[in-house]
Amino acid sequence: MMLDTTVKTRIARFFRLSALGLRDELKQLRLRGPRALLCAETVGAVVLSLLLADAFNLKDRWWVAISAYVVVRGSLKVSLWRSLDRIAGTLVGAALSALAISLTPHDEAWFVLLLALFAGLGLYRAIGSPRSYAWILGTVTALLVMSEAHQLEGLSVYELALRRVCDVAVGISASMAVVVAVHLARELMRRLLPHEEEEVPASMQSSAATQVGTTTGLDRHSWKMRRLRALQASQGAITIGVLGLFAFHHDLPSFPQTLISITAVLLVPLPALLRKQGEDDLVSLRMANRALGCLAAALLAIVLLPFIGNKPWLCMMTLAAGVWLAAHVQAGSTNTSYLGTQFGIGFIMTFVQDERWSTDATAPALRLLGILIGLSALTLVMFATTRIRLWIVSRYAKD
């Protein structure tokens, strides 16, 4: 009963803080100023990425748009590093997964083993690494290629890998084009009007490493941190392996979104692994933020699509409004920043269809279902592994 009360208290506290934080951020919504410029930058990157995706006839438009969305930051240097990390991770992940699939038999055991192996090793290497973003993108890309190779058996695995690389390359190219243009315009304005110089929001000036949880002052190679990183990574590997076993025999809704959700929420700062009893679990908070942000975005997209899906110009305007709102919240306080990020990703993931605009809301609903399946499965695995770990510790303590 005490545990139930504690859980209920933390859930209530999370929703209260989220609601208050969102209210405060929405009060600061403006169409002028450095924060508004950052929002416009993000919108421009996403819109340009979709125009390029249509021009090149890319299939996974949502992944192109997300690639553009997540690398835009308030600094040219940070945006550039995030872009380099994303393309480097994508290239390595796509190449290794394609090679692994081509060299192993297409059967249940190898499929599950490869999914779990790439997930576990990728998460272990990503947690606390200076190049966390590259590691996690490599992991996600490998998992996506392997899942698609199973679902789309008519296509060559190397073609699938190339698709992922092209999607990310187009997305970050659009972002960097917009970011560089804005940077040059800023520099010009500073020279012409020095007194008009304004600072970029501090929350968006952090480095790419900080965004994904690299922390100085802790040795990630110490035995204690290795053990905690291994536990965190094993939870992801077990979850993805079990779901992969199910997906091999059954059509799991939006399996790629399931894989992305699991890996994304498990990448946390090193101090989060040292959480003491009674402190907030950052993984759980990230899961709640992802679920809340994606749920709100998906419900909004599902309601809007039947009315505007066959009007491309109206779809672009609606997408721009959603991305602007997400970027505004993301650039705010640390309490709501991740929620804004997840709302933006969820809105793009559900609102932007695979090929062209459509009034059919089935795909967004399935993608949301895939996200919720991933988070639910991870919750069960985390609960089970924690219980087993506590039982083993108590057993040895008695002995």
VENFENJO-V170332 format. One record per pair of residues at least 12 apart in sequence whose C-alpha atoms are under 8 Angstrom apart, sorted by the first residue. I is the first residue (numbers start at 1). J is the second residue. D is the distance in whole Angstrom. If there is no record, write none. Layout:
i:j:d
I:J:D
I:J:D
This chain:
i:j:d
10:280:8
14:285:8
17:335:8
18:335:7
18:336:6
21:333:8
21:335:7
21:336:6
22:329:7
22:336:7
25:328:8
25:329:6
25:332:7
26:329:8
29:328:7
33:198:8
34:198:7
34:199:7
34:200:6
34:201:7
35:200:7
35:201:6
35:328:7
35:331:7
36:328:7
38:73:7
38:74:6
38:327:8
39:323:8
39:324:5
39:325:8
39:327:5
39:328:6
40:324:7
41:72:7
41:178:6
41:179:7
41:182:7
42:68:8
42:69:6
42:72:6
42:175:8
42:323:7
42:324:7
42:327:7
43:69:8
43:320:6
43:323:6
43:324:6
44:175:8
44:178:7
45:68:6
45:69:7
45:72:8
45:171:8
45:174:5
45:175:5
45:176:8
45:177:8
45:178:6
45:179:8
46:65:5
46:66:8
46:68:5
46:69:6
46:171:8
46:174:8
46:175:7
47:65:8
47:316:7
47:320:7
48:174:6
48:175:8
49:64:6
49:65:6
49:68:6
49:170:6
49:171:5
49:173:8
49:174:5
49:175:7
50:64:7
50:65:6
52:170:7
52:174:8
53:167:8
53:170:7
54:356:7
58:163:8
58:167:7
58:355:8
59:354:6
59:355:6
60:167:7
60:353:8
60:354:5
60:355:7
61:167:8
61:352:7
61:353:7
61:354:5
61:355:7
62:348:6
62:349:5
62:350:8
62:352:5
62:353:6
62:354:6
63:167:7
63:168:7
63:349:7
64:167:5
64:168:6
64:170:7
64:171:5
65:171:6
65:348:7
66:171:7
66:345:6
66:348:7
66:349:7
67:167:8
67:168:6
67:171:5
67:172:6
68:168:8
68:171:4
68:172:5
68:173:8
68:174:7
68:175:5
69:175:8
69:344:8
69:345:8
70:341:8
71:83:6
71:172:7
71:175:7
72:175:6
72:176:8
72:179:7
73:204:6
73:205:7
74:200:6
74:201:7
74:204:5
74:205:6
75:200:8
75:204:8
75:205:6
76:179:6
76:180:7
76:183:7
78:205:7
78:206:7
78:207:6
78:208:6
79:176:7
79:179:8
79:208:8
80:176:7
81:208:7
82:133:7
82:208:6
83:172:6
83:176:8
85:131:7
85:133:6
85:134:4
85:137:8
86:133:7
86:134:5
86:137:6
86:138:8
86:168:8
87:134:8
87:165:7
87:168:7
87:169:7
88:134:6
88:138:8
89:133:8
89:134:4
89:135:6
89:136:7
89:137:5
89:138:4
89:139:8
89:141:8
90:134:8
90:137:6
90:138:5
90:141:6
90:142:8
90:164:7
90:165:6
90:168:7
91:138:7
91:165:6
92:138:6
93:137:7
93:138:4
93:139:6
93:140:8
93:141:5
93:142:5
94:138:7
94:141:6
94:142:5
94:145:7
94:161:5
94:162:7
94:164:7
94:165:7
95:161:7
96:142:7
97:142:5
97:143:8
97:145:7
97:146:7
98:142:8
98:145:7
98:146:8
98:157:6
98:158:6
98:161:6
100:114:8
101:146:7
101:157:7
102:157:7
108:245:7
108:248:6
111:146:8
111:244:7
111:245:8
111:248:8
112:241:5
112:242:8
112:244:5
112:245:6
113:241:7
115:143:6
115:146:7
115:237:8
115:240:7
115:241:6
115:244:7
116:236:8
116:237:4
116:238:6
116:240:6
116:241:5
117:237:7
118:139:6
118:142:7
118:143:7
118:237:8
119:139:6
119:140:8
119:143:7
119:233:7
119:236:7
119:237:5
119:240:7
119:263:7
120:230:8
120:233:5
120:234:6
120:236:6
120:237:5
121:233:7
122:135:6
122:136:6
122:138:7
122:139:5
122:233:8
123:135:8
123:136:7
123:139:7
123:232:8
123:233:5
123:236:8
123:263:7
123:266:8
123:267:7
124:229:6
124:230:6
124:232:8
124:233:5
126:267:7
127:213:7
127:214:7
127:229:7
127:267:6
127:268:7
127:269:7
127:270:7
128:213:6
128:214:4
128:215:6
128:220:6
128:268:8
128:269:6
128:270:6
129:209:8
129:214:6
129:220:8
130:209:6
130:214:6
131:209:6
132:209:6
132:212:6
132:213:8
132:214:7
133:208:7
133:209:7
133:212:6
136:263:7
136:264:8
136:267:8
140:259:7
140:260:6
140:263:7
141:164:7
143:256:8
143:259:7
144:256:6
144:259:7
145:157:7
145:160:6
145:161:6
145:164:8
147:255:7
147:256:7
148:160:7
148:256:8
150:248:8
201:331:7
203:331:6
203:332:7
203:333:7
203:334:8
204:331:6
212:267:7
212:268:7
212:269:7
213:267:7
213:268:5
213:269:4
213:270:7
214:269:6
214:270:7
215:269:6
215:270:6
215:271:8
218:270:7
218:271:8
220:270:7
225:270:8
225:273:8
228:273:6
229:273:8
232:266:7
233:266:8
235:378:7
235:381:6
235:382:6
235:385:7
236:262:7
236:263:7
236:266:7
236:378:7
238:381:7
239:262:8
239:377:6
239:378:6
239:381:6
240:259:7
240:262:8
252:370:8
253:366:6
253:367:7
253:369:7
253:370:5
254:366:6
254:367:5
254:369:7
254:370:5
254:371:8
255:370:6
256:370:8
257:367:6
257:370:6
257:371:6
257:374:8
258:370:5
258:371:5
258:372:8
258:373:6
258:374:4
258:375:8
259:374:7
261:290:8
261:371:6
261:374:6
261:375:7
262:374:6
262:375:6
262:378:7
265:283:6
265:286:6
265:287:6
265:290:8
266:283:6
268:282:7
268:283:7
286:338:8
287:375:7
289:338:7
289:339:5
289:342:7
290:338:8
290:339:7
290:342:5
290:343:8
291:371:8
291:372:7
291:375:8
292:339:8
292:343:8
293:339:6
293:340:7
293:341:8
293:342:5
293:343:4
293:344:8
293:346:7
294:342:6
294:343:5
294:345:7
294:346:4
294:347:7
294:368:7
295:346:8
295:368:7
296:343:7
297:343:6
297:344:8
297:346:5
297:347:5
297:350:8
298:346:6
298:347:6
298:350:6
298:351:7
298:364:7
298:365:7
298:368:6
300:347:8
301:347:7
301:350:6
301:351:5
301:361:8
301:364:7
302:350:8
302:351:8
302:361:5
302:364:7
302:365:7
305:351:7
305:358:7
305:359:5
305:360:7
305:361:6
306:358:8
306:359:4
306:360:6
306:361:7
307:359:7
308:359:7
309:357:6
309:358:5
309:359:4
309:360:8
310:357:6
310:358:6
310:359:6
311:357:8
312:357:6
315:357:8
319:347:8
319:348:7
319:351:7
322:344:7
322:347:7
323:344:6
323:347:8
323:348:8
325:340:8
326:340:5
326:341:6
326:343:6
326:344:5
327:340:7
327:341:7
327:344:7
328:340:8
329:341:8
349:364:7
349:367:7
350:363:7
350:364:4
350:365:7
350:367:7
350:368:7
351:364:7
